[in-house]
Amino acid sequence: MGRKPRISKQTKQLLAVLAADAGRWRHGYEISQETGLKSGTLYPLLMRLSDLGWLEARWTEPERAGRPPRHEYRLTDDGAAMARELTAAEMGQSQKQEEAVKGVVLA
């Protein structure tokens, strides 16, 4: 397996939102609303995560006549595992920062 890609702040944010309910399918607009990411950032990230095998996508039929089909997305098992790993790493980094601050003596 190749090396892990570098994970941007936006990708971490996207993975965190998707991991909150990893098995649920979501439309891009819903994800955009939850993450605050603009479409020009969000959709390339969704495609990249899909290419990595961390996200699966499917087309759904429109809910109302006259609407186009829509893509839905959800994390794969690998994507959910990566989201958990990133969360654990973030928590560890936060704990290290707190310990470093405690060691600082204010003059």
Stockholm file with secondary structure:
# STOCKHOLM 1.0

chainA/1-107         MGRKPRISKQTKQLLAVLAADAGRWRHGYEISQETGLKSGTLYPLLMRLSDLGWLEARWTEPERAGRPPRHEYRLTDDGAAMARELTAAEMGQSQKQEEAVKGVVLA
#=GR chainA/1-107 SS CCCCCCCCHHHHHHHHHHHTTTTSCEEHHHHHHHHCCCHHHHHHHHHHHHHHTSEEEEEECCSSTTCCCEEEEEECHHHHHHHHHHHHHHHHHHHHHHHHHHTCCCC
#=GC SS_cons         CCCCCCCCHHHHHHHHHHHTTTTSCEEHHHHHHHHCCCHHHHHHHHHHHHHHTSEEEEEECCSSTTCCCEEEEEECHHHHHHHHHHHHHHHHHHHHHHHHHHTCCCC
//
